[in-house]
Amino acid sequence: MSNTVTHTDSIEQEEHDVEQKHKHQKKPKSRRPPNTAFRQQRLKAWQPILTPKTVLPIFFLVGVIFAPIGGLLLWASETVQSIKIDYTDCNTTATTEFQQIPSDKVETSFSSSNSPARPQWKREVANVRPPYSVRNISNTPVCTLQFSIPNDIGPPVYLYYVMTNFYQNHRRYVRSLDTSQLRGDAISKSSIDSSACDPLRSRDDKPIYPCGLIANSMFNDTINSPVFNNEANEEDPSVFEMTNRSIAWDSDAELYTKTDYANGDAVPPPYWLERYPNYDEGYPDLSTYEEFQVWMRTAGLPTFSKLALRNDNDVMRAGIYTMRIYDYFPAHLYDGTKSILISTRTVVGGKNSFLGIAYVVIGGLCIVIGLVFTAAHLIKPRRLGDHTYLSWNNSDLPATATTTGREPRPGASSGGA
């Protein structure tokens, strides 16, 4: 009987031991990623091997393509004809009679070999009503420019105003507008006070329309179309008609709608008070005010040009022209300048040699680098994958100390892998 009990106990003990062994043999938890091609980074890939036979043709190809393109861009830029006049100091230095403008304030580029006469200017004071104004503005400073065009230019002919040292890219300045208000919504004072128009949101318990720094600082000089002085009939000068229609991008024009504000519900920005003492007589229609739309597209650099007038159909004949500018914008307050630019265009745009120079320089560098590498490859070629160039195969230098900056480990071989 005792033998039977002992045998039974031994069997139970063995079963218990086997069960405990199986428990210990369970797979432990692991953070190892699954053994798949994606998780183990075994996906098929193509890695180019850069050899002289593949790299050198690329250098020459880039040079052969870029250099001619750069030359064409430079040629196109040189074919643009233009005249630029800085009139910032007209109303402080000019007299009431025409006098020559300082040469450093004039830039010209024409195809004619005849140099145009130096432009002249004069100043006066007048009582005028500029566009988008509800009243005449007395004591308006007027700058009259007189310049010559040595040869026929255009069409098309564009007139830009150019500004310097004006940072339209300032973060606070760029954010200072309300797009809903520009779309025509009559935003209340409480809503406008929580908008991004800070610091020009409201005044006299009324919302400012249009609010914000961009609208308030709008360029407000009025540039009139040039007048051609016909020598054959000086008493009947002809105007080279230029229009302010289609000077804004179509995508910009879609952002503006006539406002829903009722008369007197809003007030103009501080710098608009000369033209709009109040809005009792109506608001400017921003959907047709393309000069405003052009200004609201902020520039990325402190020196920029914006389109003011254009003529797409007529040739601007050679001769002498005069142009009247109602000079309101105070560029001297921020040490900036303002200029007018009359220019033609090409298929690549206006006059700008930077892009052409960049293409020529890159193309030339690629060709020079290609020639240097080709000469080095022909004079002293190097076999691809040659292990003799490895530092640990160079008997003249201690491999580990040279490559890692540390002393070799004790017993380490300088030629070992």
C-alpha positions as CSV (number, residue, x, y, z in Angstrom):
1,M,0.0,0.0,0.0
2,S,2.8,2.4,0.9
3,N,4.5,1.6,-2.4
4,T,1.4,2.6,-4.3
5,V,1.1,5.9,-2.5
6,T,4.7,6.7,-3.1
7,H,4.4,5.9,-6.9
8,T,1.3,8.1,-7.1
9,D,3.0,11.0,-5.4
10,S,6.0,10.7,-7.7
11,I,3.7,10.9,-10.8
12,E,1.9,14.0,-9.4
13,Q,5.3,15.6,-8.7
14,E,6.5,14.9,-12.2
15,E,3.3,16.4,-13.7
16,H,3.7,19.5,-11.5
17,D,7.3,19.9,-12.6
18,V,6.3,19.6,-16.3
19,E,3.6,22.2,-15.8
20,Q,6.0,24.6,-14.1
21,K,8.5,24.0,-16.8
22,H,5.9,24.9,-19.5
23,K,5.0,28.1,-17.6
24,H,8.6,29.2,-17.5
25,Q,9.0,28.4,-21.2
26,K,6.3,30.9,-22.3
27,K,7.5,33.5,-24.7
28,P,8.5,36.7,-22.8
29,K,7.0,40.0,-23.8
30,S,9.2,42.0,-26.2
31,R,9.1,45.4,-27.9
32,R,10.9,44.0,-30.9
33,P,9.0,45.0,-34.1
34,P,7.6,42.3,-36.3
35,N,9.8,40.5,-38.7
36,T,8.4,42.1,-41.8
37,A,10.2,43.8,-44.8
38,F,8.7,47.2,-43.9
39,R,9.3,47.1,-40.1
40,Q,12.8,45.7,-40.5
41,Q,13.7,48.1,-43.4
42,R,14.2,45.4,-46.0
43,L,12.1,47.0,-48.7
44,K,13.6,47.1,-52.2
45,A,15.3,50.4,-52.9
46,W,17.5,52.0,-55.6
47,Q,20.6,53.8,-54.5
48,P,22.6,55.5,-57.3
49,I,26.4,55.0,-57.2
50,L,28.0,58.3,-58.1
51,T,30.9,57.6,-60.4
52,P,32.9,59.9,-62.6
53,K,31.1,58.6,-65.6
54,T,27.7,59.6,-64.2
55,V,28.6,62.8,-62.3
56,L,30.8,64.6,-64.9
57,P,28.1,64.6,-67.7
58,I,25.6,66.0,-65.2
59,F,27.9,69.0,-64.5
60,F,28.4,69.7,-68.2
61,L,24.7,69.2,-68.9
62,V,23.6,71.6,-66.2
63,G,26.1,74.2,-67.5
64,V,25.1,73.8,-71.1
65,I,21.4,74.3,-70.3
66,F,21.7,77.0,-67.6
67,A,24.2,79.3,-69.3
68,P,22.2,79.9,-72.5
69,I,19.0,80.4,-70.5
70,G,20.8,83.0,-68.4
71,G,22.0,84.7,-71.6
72,L,18.5,84.8,-73.0
73,L,17.1,86.2,-69.7
74,L,19.8,88.9,-69.7
75,W,19.1,89.8,-73.3
76,A,15.3,90.0,-72.6
77,S,16.0,92.3,-69.6
78,E,18.1,94.6,-71.7
79,T,15.4,95.0,-74.3
80,V,13.0,96.5,-71.7
81,Q,12.8,100.2,-72.2
82,S,12.1,102.4,-69.1
83,I,12.6,105.7,-67.3
84,K,12.5,106.0,-63.6
85,I,12.3,109.4,-61.7
86,D,12.6,109.8,-58.0
87,Y,10.3,112.7,-57.1
88,T,10.5,112.5,-53.3
89,D,12.1,115.9,-52.9
90,C,10.1,117.6,-55.6
91,N,8.0,119.8,-53.3
92,T,10.9,120.7,-51.0
93,T,13.7,121.5,-53.5
94,A,12.0,122.3,-56.8
95,T,11.0,125.8,-57.8
96,T,7.9,127.1,-59.5
97,E,9.8,127.1,-62.8
98,F,11.2,123.9,-64.5
99,Q,14.7,123.0,-63.4
100,Q,16.8,119.9,-64.0
101,I,16.4,117.0,-61.7
102,P,19.6,115.7,-60.1
103,S,21.2,113.0,-62.1
104,D,21.2,110.5,-59.2
105,K,17.4,110.6,-59.1
106,V,17.0,109.5,-62.8
107,E,17.5,106.1,-64.4
108,T,16.9,105.5,-68.1
109,S,17.2,102.5,-70.5
110,F,16.2,103.0,-74.1
111,S,17.1,101.3,-77.4
112,S,18.0,104.6,-79.0
113,S,21.6,105.6,-79.1
114,N,20.6,109.2,-78.4
115,S,20.7,110.0,-74.8
116,P,17.4,111.6,-73.6
117,A,17.6,115.1,-72.1
118,R,17.7,115.2,-68.3
119,P,14.2,115.4,-66.9
120,Q,13.0,118.5,-65.2
121,W,10.5,119.3,-62.4
122,K,8.6,122.1,-60.8
123,R,6.2,122.5,-57.9
124,E,3.0,124.4,-57.4
125,V,0.0,124.5,-55.1
126,A,-3.6,123.8,-56.4
127,N,-7.1,123.1,-55.4
128,V,-7.9,119.7,-56.8
129,R,-10.3,116.8,-56.4
130,P,-8.4,113.5,-56.6
131,P,-10.1,110.3,-57.6
132,Y,-12.3,108.6,-55.0
133,S,-12.6,111.9,-53.1
134,V,-15.8,113.5,-51.9
135,R,-14.5,117.1,-52.0
136,N,-11.8,119.3,-53.4
137,I,-8.6,119.4,-51.4
138,S,-7.2,122.9,-51.1
139,N,-3.5,123.7,-51.0
140,T,-2.6,120.4,-52.7
141,P,1.1,120.2,-53.5
142,V,1.5,119.4,-57.2
143,C,4.8,118.1,-58.7
144,T,5.0,118.4,-62.4
145,L,7.6,116.3,-64.2
146,Q,8.9,116.9,-67.7
147,F,10.9,114.1,-69.4
148,S,11.7,113.0,-72.9
149,I,11.3,109.6,-74.7
150,P,14.0,109.2,-77.4
151,N,12.2,106.6,-79.4
152,D,8.8,105.0,-79.7
153,I,8.1,102.4,-77.0
154,G,5.3,99.9,-76.4
155,P,2.7,98.8,-76.5
156,P,2.1,97.8,-73.8
157,V,3.3,100.6,-71.5
158,Y,3.1,100.4,-67.7
159,L,3.4,103.1,-65.1
160,Y,4.5,102.0,-61.6
161,Y,5.2,103.8,-58.4
162,V,8.3,102.5,-56.6
163,M,8.9,102.8,-52.9
164,T,12.0,102.2,-50.8
165,N,12.4,101.6,-47.1
166,F,8.7,100.8,-46.6
167,Y,8.4,97.5,-44.7
168,Q,5.0,96.0,-45.7
169,N,6.3,92.6,-44.6
170,H,6.2,93.4,-40.9
171,R,4.2,90.7,-39.1
172,R,1.9,93.1,-37.2
173,Y,1.4,95.2,-40.3
174,V,0.5,92.2,-42.5
175,R,-2.1,90.9,-40.0
176,S,-3.8,94.3,-39.5
177,L,-7.0,93.9,-41.6
178,D,-10.4,92.3,-41.5
179,T,-11.3,90.1,-44.5
180,S,-15.0,89.9,-43.6
181,Q,-15.2,93.7,-43.6
182,L,-13.4,93.9,-46.9
183,R,-16.0,91.4,-48.3
184,G,-18.7,93.9,-47.5
185,D,-19.9,92.7,-44.1
186,A,-21.0,95.5,-41.8
187,I,-18.9,94.5,-38.8
188,S,-20.1,96.1,-35.5
189,K,-17.8,98.0,-33.1
190,S,-17.8,95.2,-30.6
191,S,-16.8,92.7,-33.3
192,I,-14.2,94.9,-34.8
193,D,-12.6,95.5,-31.4
194,S,-11.8,91.8,-31.2
195,S,-10.4,91.6,-34.8
196,A,-6.8,91.7,-36.0
197,C,-7.1,95.3,-37.1
198,D,-5.3,96.5,-34.0
199,P,-4.4,99.4,-33.4
200,L,-6.8,101.0,-35.9
201,R,-10.1,99.2,-35.0
202,S,-12.6,101.9,-34.0
203,R,-12.9,105.6,-33.3
204,D,-15.6,107.8,-31.8
205,D,-17.5,104.6,-30.8
206,K,-17.8,103.6,-34.5
207,P,-15.9,101.0,-36.4
208,I,-13.2,102.1,-38.9
209,Y,-13.8,101.2,-42.5
210,P,-11.6,99.8,-43.8
211,C,-9.8,99.1,-40.6
212,G,-6.2,98.2,-40.0
213,L,-2.7,99.5,-40.7
214,I,-2.5,98.5,-44.3
215,A,-5.6,100.4,-45.4
216,N,-4.6,103.5,-43.3
217,S,-1.1,103.8,-44.9
218,M,-2.3,103.4,-48.5
219,F,-0.2,105.2,-51.1
220,N,-2.4,108.2,-52.0
221,D,-0.4,110.2,-54.5
222,T,-2.5,110.8,-57.6
223,I,-0.5,110.1,-60.8
224,N,-2.0,111.6,-63.9
225,S,-1.5,110.3,-67.5
226,P,1.5,111.8,-69.3
227,V,0.8,114.6,-71.7
228,F,2.6,114.7,-75.1
229,N,4.0,118.1,-75.9
230,N,3.4,118.3,-79.7
231,E,6.0,120.7,-81.0
232,A,3.9,121.2,-84.2
233,N,0.9,122.3,-82.2
234,E,2.0,123.3,-78.7
235,E,-1.4,124.8,-77.9
236,D,-3.1,121.4,-78.3
237,P,-1.1,118.8,-76.4
238,S,-2.3,115.3,-76.6
239,V,-2.7,113.0,-73.6
240,F,-1.2,109.6,-73.6
241,E,-4.3,108.0,-72.1
242,M,-3.5,105.4,-69.4
243,T,-6.1,103.6,-67.3
244,N,-6.3,102.3,-63.8
245,R,-8.5,99.4,-64.9
246,S,-7.1,95.9,-64.8
247,I,-4.1,96.9,-62.6
248,A,-5.1,94.4,-59.8
249,W,-5.1,90.7,-60.0
250,D,-8.4,89.0,-60.7
251,S,-7.9,86.9,-57.6
252,D,-7.5,90.0,-55.5
253,A,-10.6,91.7,-57.0
254,E,-12.7,88.8,-55.9
255,L,-11.9,89.6,-52.3
256,Y,-13.7,92.9,-52.2
257,T,-17.4,93.8,-52.3
258,K,-19.3,97.0,-51.8
259,T,-19.9,97.5,-48.1
260,D,-23.2,97.0,-46.3
261,Y,-22.6,99.8,-43.8
262,A,-25.3,102.5,-43.8
263,N,-24.2,106.1,-44.1
264,G,-22.7,107.3,-40.9
265,D,-22.3,103.9,-39.3
266,A,-18.5,103.8,-39.8
267,V,-15.7,106.3,-39.9
268,P,-12.7,106.5,-42.3
269,P,-9.1,105.7,-41.2
270,P,-7.1,108.6,-39.8
271,Y,-5.1,109.2,-43.0
272,W,-8.2,109.2,-45.2
273,L,-9.8,112.2,-43.4
274,E,-8.5,114.7,-46.1
275,R,-10.5,112.9,-48.8
276,Y,-13.3,111.6,-46.6
277,P,-14.1,114.0,-43.7
278,N,-17.0,111.6,-42.9
279,Y,-19.0,108.9,-44.6
280,D,-22.3,110.8,-44.5
281,E,-22.1,111.1,-48.3
282,G,-21.3,107.4,-49.0
283,Y,-18.4,105.0,-48.8
284,P,-15.8,104.2,-51.4
285,D,-16.6,101.1,-53.5
286,L,-13.7,98.8,-52.8
287,S,-14.8,96.4,-55.5
288,T,-13.9,99.0,-58.1
289,Y,-11.1,100.7,-56.2
290,E,-8.2,98.8,-57.9
291,E,-5.5,101.1,-56.5
292,F,-6.6,100.0,-53.0
293,Q,-6.6,96.3,-54.1
294,V,-3.1,96.6,-55.4
295,W,-1.9,98.3,-52.2
296,M,-3.5,95.6,-50.0
297,R,-1.4,92.9,-51.6
298,T,1.6,93.5,-49.3
299,A,5.1,93.3,-50.7
300,G,7.8,91.0,-49.3
301,L,10.7,93.4,-49.5
302,P,11.2,97.0,-48.4
303,T,11.8,98.1,-51.9
304,F,8.9,97.4,-54.2
305,S,6.9,98.6,-57.2
306,K,3.2,98.6,-57.7
307,L,1.3,99.1,-60.9
308,A,-0.6,102.4,-61.1
309,L,-1.6,102.9,-64.7
310,R,-1.3,101.0,-68.0
311,N,-1.9,101.3,-71.8
312,D,-2.1,98.1,-73.6
313,N,-2.9,99.3,-77.1
314,D,-1.0,102.5,-78.1
315,V,2.6,103.3,-78.9
316,M,4.2,106.0,-76.7
317,R,5.7,108.2,-79.3
318,A,9.1,109.7,-79.0
319,G,9.0,113.3,-77.7
320,I,8.7,115.4,-74.6
321,Y,6.0,114.6,-71.9
322,T,4.8,116.3,-68.8
323,M,3.1,114.6,-65.9
324,R,1.3,116.1,-62.9
325,I,1.4,114.3,-59.6
326,Y,-0.7,115.3,-56.6
327,D,1.9,114.8,-53.9
328,Y,0.3,113.7,-50.6
329,F,2.3,110.7,-49.4
330,P,4.9,111.7,-46.8
331,A,7.8,109.3,-47.7
332,H,10.3,111.6,-45.8
333,L,8.7,110.6,-42.4
334,Y,10.3,107.2,-42.6
335,D,13.4,108.1,-44.6
336,G,12.0,106.4,-47.7
337,T,11.8,107.4,-51.4
338,K,9.0,107.3,-54.0
339,S,9.5,107.2,-57.7
340,I,7.5,106.8,-60.9
341,L,8.6,104.1,-63.4
342,I,7.4,104.0,-67.0
343,S,8.4,100.7,-68.6
344,T,7.7,98.2,-71.3
345,R,7.8,94.4,-70.8
346,T,9.0,91.2,-72.4
347,V,7.8,87.6,-72.2
348,V,9.7,87.2,-69.0
349,G,8.4,90.4,-67.4
350,G,10.0,93.7,-66.6
351,K,13.6,94.8,-66.3
352,N,15.4,92.5,-63.9
353,S,18.9,91.1,-64.5
354,F,19.2,89.1,-61.3
355,L,17.6,85.9,-62.6
356,G,19.7,85.9,-65.8
357,I,23.0,86.5,-63.8
358,A,22.1,83.7,-61.4
359,Y,21.6,81.3,-64.3
360,V,24.8,82.3,-66.0
361,V,26.8,82.0,-62.7
362,I,25.4,78.6,-61.9
363,G,26.0,77.3,-65.4
364,G,29.5,78.7,-65.5
365,L,30.4,77.2,-62.1
366,C,29.1,73.8,-63.2
367,I,31.2,73.8,-66.3
368,V,34.3,74.9,-64.4
369,I,33.8,72.2,-61.8
370,G,33.2,69.7,-64.5
371,L,36.5,70.6,-66.2
372,V,38.4,70.5,-62.9
373,F,37.0,67.1,-62.0
374,T,37.6,65.7,-65.5
375,A,41.2,66.8,-65.4
376,A,41.7,65.3,-62.0
377,H,40.1,62.0,-63.2
378,L,42.3,61.8,-66.3
379,I,45.6,62.8,-64.6
380,K,45.2,60.7,-61.5
381,P,42.3,58.3,-61.8
382,R,41.0,56.4,-58.8
383,R,39.4,53.0,-59.0
384,L,35.9,52.8,-57.6
385,G,35.8,50.9,-54.3
386,D,39.6,50.7,-53.9
387,H,40.2,49.7,-50.2
388,T,43.8,50.8,-50.3
389,Y,42.6,54.4,-49.8
390,L,41.1,53.4,-46.4
391,S,43.0,54.9,-43.5
392,W,43.5,51.6,-41.7
393,N,45.2,50.2,-44.9
394,N,47.6,53.1,-45.0
395,S,50.8,52.0,-43.2
396,D,52.0,55.6,-42.8
397,L,49.2,56.7,-40.4
398,P,47.9,55.1,-37.2
399,A,44.4,54.2,-38.3
400,T,42.5,54.4,-35.1
401,A,44.2,57.4,-33.7
402,T,43.8,59.3,-37.0
403,T,40.2,58.5,-37.7
404,T,38.8,58.7,-34.2
405,G,41.2,61.0,-32.3
406,R,41.6,58.3,-29.6
407,E,44.5,56.0,-28.8
408,P,44.3,52.4,-30.1
409,R,42.9,49.8,-27.7
410,P,45.5,47.5,-26.2
411,G,46.2,44.5,-28.5
412,A,44.3,46.1,-31.4
413,S,45.9,45.6,-34.8
414,S,46.4,48.6,-37.0
415,G,45.5,46.5,-40.0
416,G,42.5,44.8,-38.6
417,A,38.9,45.3,-39.8
